Amino acid sequence: MARPRARDFDEKRHGLLVEAARVFASLGMERASMAQIAAAAGVSKSLLYHYYPSKDALIFAIIATHLEALEENLALADDPGEPPEVRLRVLIGIVLEAYRGADDFHKVQLGAAPNLPEHAQAEIRAIERRIVRRFSDVLAELNPDLTQGAPPRLMPVTMSLFGMLNWVYMWFREGGALSREDYADLATSLLIGGVGAVR
């Protein structure tokens, strides 16, 4: 008979992910061991393996949890009835807010996903594609010309936006002169002005 889950299973699991992401981001995916992660989290190695049977499973959980939460928040906040300019600003704001305090998760996503088993990579790519598609649909509504002609332009424009957002953690400082809300406004203005110029 399977052992029933403890009431605080999800809370403990999330705490382990936070500590694991911190260790991976600090030491690197190859150098970090399950023993080091267990020690950082203040749990036994056997308990860590109870939640995550391998390092790959742990890395996958860090990335998938991060992306699934982002996808859910985007879906909750996005209103297709709003003008595309408004939708874009909301979506950019959601991404920047999701990245608040999640630098370690983000570093693991950017650095470790390509080294996971193919089935795990495929699951992560599927979530990423759904997130990207939400943005590309809004950008196509802003400028339908992006979907026409050659070479393709909609996906390069969409990924240029993610290029801006995904590396915010490298330079953005909480409490600095520019808030996340300020940067969301700036990025939206830059995309809207730039998108309109693409022919």
Protein Blocks (a to p, Z undefined) as FASTA:
>chain_A
ZZdddfklmmmmmmmmmmmmmmmmmnopklpcfklmmmmnopafklmmmmmmbfklmmmm
mmmmmmmmmmmmmmmmpcfkbcfklmmmmmmmmmmmmmgoplmmmmmmmmmmmmpcfklm
mmmmmmmmmmmmmmmmmmmmmmmmlmgcjddfklmmmmmmmmmmmmmmmmpcghiabdfk
lmmmmmmmmmmmmmmmpZZ
